[in-house]
Amino acid sequence: MPESCVLVLDADPLPRLDRLAGRARVLHADGAAALARQLPEADVLLVWDFTSDAVREAWPGAGARPGWVHTASAGVDRLLFPELLSASTIVTNARGVFDRPIAEYVAGLVLAMAKDFHGSWKLQQERRWRHRETFKVYGSRAVVVGSGPIGRKIGSLLLALGVEVTLTGRRERTGDPEFGRVAAAGELPALLPEADWVVCAAPLTEATRGLFDADAFARMKPTAHFINIGRGGHVVEPDLAAALHAGALAGAALDVFATEPLPDTSPLWDAPGLIVSPHMSGDTFGWRDDLAEQFLDNFDRWSAGEPLFNVVDKQLGYVSGAGEAA
């Protein structure tokens, strides 16, 4: 196979692509302008800087397009623009890299909020000894929105803590080996009033954009907690802030936001009971190496003419089925 051209939309630090030496010419672009100039040369586009909109801005019209685009993220919403949707280009994602770290992050939040670790830390800073009672995690109920690998791993860890978990997906499925039944997305309004923990781990699609709004928060118990590790677009942020200020929820945690970095003028910073983290729930030491290895393994398959892993159904907006190309 002739030497391929891999174009990398990169941020600092760069991925380790040593295994491509002698097999591919690697180009780097640091923004939309550089990307637009070099895209016609690329056989493969690696979207390493997955927070950038440069691909949307630079995607060629009638010119040559890469046959394969890989994004170093689980979410692909930034790539689902009309020109790429209609192209024959295959899109793959980083499904599998972030599942366990994000699930651990969510489990940590559940324990921290149930046991009021924040309150203990605050009292410690004030040198105040104040005994309190906290919530039991065992026997509580969680609704996890999103039945992909991340949602399933979150559900698995919560089950291990003794939480009763209901998983929701695009459609109902019975006979699930771990959860018994996966509820349909349309059942969510009826599930919210009984949940102690509501966790959003869904892909961002037109069906899930703005899913958590004033109506959704009004359905939850005032003792419930909401956690979003999906995408900022899932939440109507002013509605969440209003619910927290009104005491309609016991607390919430957001790792993703409509605008990132979160502006210092955002009312979310001061929302009572809200934990803000900077889109870091899946980022453990070595995660960049894991992402690079995953891409290189798929490149080996692509070079050999074998089906790729983690092929995104561009119409659905996520990997479906086994995640391999036909």
Secondary structure, DSSP 8 states (H G I E B T S, - for coil): ---EEEEEE--SS----GGGTTTEEEEEE-SHHHHHHHGGG-SEEEE--TT--HHHHH--SSS---SEEEESSS--GGG--HHHHHS--EEE--TTTSHHHHHHHHHHHHHHHHTTHHHHHHHHHTT----------TT-EEEEE--SHHHHHHHHHHHHTT-EEEEEESS-EEEETTTEEEEEGGGHHHHGGG-SEEEE-----TTTTT-BSHHHHHHS-TT-EEEE-S-GGGB-HHHHHHHHHTTSSSEEEES--SSSS--TT-GGGG-TTEEE--S-TT--TTHHHHHHHHHHHHHHHHHTT---BSBEETTTTEE-TT-B--
